[in-house]
Amino acid sequence: MTIPACTGEPHPPLPERPLVSGDVRERAARMLAAAGDPARLAILELLAERELCVTDLVAMTGDAMPTVSHRLRVLRAERLVRARRERKHVFYALADAHVLDLLRTILHHAAERGR
């Protein structure tokens, strides 16, 4: 594959760099890594529908309680999900609308057929 050479035509101005600080970029990379595991991504998909307790997530994924709990800890540590305790149950939900938007965008993009 050959990359076409620049024609010498004027280019639009380049964006100022950096767009975000290195710390923000690092946090974003950790968030993407946490969401990048297929099993954790499946949990995020389930939580996109509604708030669920750990027991519900265990039943829906078919995974063991310690496995689901560990996955939730990873997602919570990166601020992708939030937890709420109600008596003996802990309920999980997506952290906010940004996470839902990110999840929808990446899943739609992955589902596209194309190049």
KEPA-223331 format. One line per field, with one value per residue: x, y, z of N, C-alpha, C in turn. Coordinates in steps of 0.05 Angstrom, whole numbers. Atoms other than C-alpha are relative to their C-alpha. Layout:
% residues N
n_c1 <- (X	...)
n_c2 <- (Y	...)
n_c3 <- (Z	...)
ca_c1 <- (X	...)
ca_c2 <- (Y	...)
ca_c3 <- (Z	...)
c_c1 <- (X	...)
c_c2 <- (Y	...)
c_c3 <- (Z	...)
***
This chain:
% residues 115
n_c1 <- (17	-16	13	-4	-16	14	0	-10	23	2	15	13	-18	-1	11	-20	-7	18	29	5	-25	-9	15	27	-4	-5	26	16	-11	7	28	4	-10	20	24	-9	2	27	18	7	17	27	12	8	24	23	6	11	29	11	-15	1	-16	-21	14	12	-21	-9	19	2	-25	-7	-26	0	2	-26	-9	17	-8	-26	4	13	-20	-17	17	5	-26	-5	23	18	25	3	14	19	8	27	-1	-22	-6	-14	10	-19	11	-21	-7	14	8	-24	-6	20	-6	-24	8	16	-16	-19	15	11	-23	-9	20	1	-14	-16	-28)
n_c2 <- (-23	-24	-23	-21	-22	-26	-14	-27	-19	-10	17	-15	-2	23	-6	-4	24	23	-7	5	4	28	15	7	21	25	9	9	26	20	5	16	27	13	7	15	29	7	7	-25	-14	13	-11	-27	2	7	-23	-21	4	-8	6	28	8	20	25	-1	1	28	17	-7	6	27	1	3	-25	-14	-10	-24	-21	-11	-16	-24	-16	-13	-21	-21	-14	-19	-18	7	8	-10	20	-10	22	0	22	20	0	-22	-4	-14	-14	-16	-23	-24	0	2	29	11	-10	13	28	1	-8	21	24	-5	-1	28	15	-10	16	-19	6)
n_c3 <- (0	1	-11	20	-9	-3	26	-4	-3	-28	-18	-21	-23	-18	-27	-21	-15	-1	-4	-28	-15	-1	-21	11	20	-15	-12	22	9	-20	4	24	-6	-17	16	23	-4	9	-22	-13	19	-2	-24	6	17	-17	-17	17	-1	-26	-23	-8	-23	7	4	27	20	0	14	28	14	-4	-13	-29	-16	-2	26	6	-20	8	24	-9	-14	20	13	-19	-5	23	0	21	-14	-28	-17	-19	-19	-10	-19	5	29	12	28	18	24	14	-16	9	28	17	3	18	27	9	6	25	23	7	10	27	19	3	15	28	21	16	8)
ca_c1 <- (0	29	13	1	51	30	11	38	-31	-44	-69	-119	-85	-63	-99	-62	-27	-38	-114	-114	-62	-21	-58	-125	-98	-72	-140	-175	-128	-142	-217	-213	-170	-221	-278	-236	-244	-303	-331	-328	-358	-416	-428	-429	-480	-525	-519	-537	-607	-617	-587	-571	-547	-487	-533	-570	-505	-481	-545	-544	-471	-466	-400	-381	-395	-320	-307	-365	-345	-274	-297	-342	-284	-242	-299	-313	-239	-239	-305	-344	-396	-423	-449	-508	-521	-592	-593	-554	-553	-504	-533	-490	-505	-465	-429	-462	-487	-416	-405	-470	-452	-383	-412	-464	-414	-362	-413	-446	-378	-357	-422	-412	-393	-339	-267)
ca_c2 <- (0	67	130	188	245	314	356	420	451	494	454	477	500	444	439	464	408	377	376	348	340	277	258	261	219	167	164	157	100	64	72	44	-14	-30	-29	-66	-135	-171	-197	-128	-98	-148	-123	-51	-71	-102	-40	4	-25	-14	-17	-88	-122	-169	-229	-208	-199	-268	-300	-261	-273	-344	-326	-339	-286	-272	-264	-214	-177	-170	-144	-94	-71	-57	-18	20	38	71	108	71	44	68	27	38	-4	-22	-66	-129	-115	-73	-45	-23	26	62	120	173	191	197	123	106	150	119	48	61	95	40	-16	17	30	-43	-67	-27	-66	-34	-31)
ca_c3 <- (0	-20	17	-31	-26	-3	-63	-33	-31	31	90	142	206	253	320	380	417	465	466	537	592	597	661	626	569	619	654	587	566	632	621	551	576	630	580	528	559	526	592	624	561	567	638	614	560	613	657	597	603	677	746	769	832	831	838	775	737	759	734	669	652	679	713	785	838	851	777	767	831	806	738	773	817	755	722	785	796	727	742	689	738	805	863	909	972	991	1053	1035	960	921	856	798	742	689	720	677	608	581	593	558	499	494	498	445	399	403	395	336	304	316	285	220	159	119	101)
c_c1 <- (18	-17	5	17	-16	3	12	-21	-1	-18	-15	19	-2	-12	23	4	11	-29	-8	27	7	-15	-27	2	5	-26	-18	10	-7	-30	-5	11	-20	-24	7	-1	-29	-19	-8	-18	-28	-14	-10	-25	-25	-8	-11	-30	-13	20	-4	16	20	-13	-13	21	12	-19	0	25	8	28	-3	-1	28	10	-15	8	27	-3	-13	20	18	-16	-5	25	5	-24	-19	-27	0	-16	-18	-8	-29	-2	23	9	16	-9	20	-15	24	4	-15	-6	24	7	-20	5	24	-6	-16	17	19	-14	-11	23	10	-19	-1	16	16	28	14)
c_c2 <- (25	23	23	23	25	15	28	21	9	-19	18	1	-25	8	5	-26	8	9	-4	-4	-30	-17	-8	-22	-27	-11	-12	-27	-22	-7	-18	-28	-16	-9	-19	-30	-8	-6	25	17	-11	11	29	0	-6	24	24	-1	10	-7	-29	-6	-22	-27	-2	-4	-28	-18	6	-7	-30	-4	-2	27	14	12	26	22	13	18	27	19	15	23	23	17	20	18	-5	-9	12	-21	14	-24	4	-25	-18	-1	24	1	16	12	13	25	25	-2	-2	-29	-13	9	-14	-29	-2	6	-23	-25	4	0	-28	-16	8	-19	21	-10	-17)
c_c3 <- (0	11	-19	13	3	-26	3	2	29	16	20	24	18	27	19	15	27	6	30	14	-2	20	-10	-21	13	11	-22	-10	20	-2	-24	4	17	-16	-22	3	-8	23	15	-18	1	25	-5	-18	17	17	-17	0	26	22	8	24	-10	-5	-28	-22	-1	-15	-30	-16	2	13	30	14	3	-26	-7	19	-8	-25	8	15	-20	-13	19	5	-22	-4	-24	11	28	15	20	18	9	17	-6	-30	-8	-29	-15	-23	-14	15	-8	-30	-19	-6	-19	-28	-12	-8	-25	-25	-8	-10	-27	-21	-6	-18	-30	-17	-16	-5	19)
***
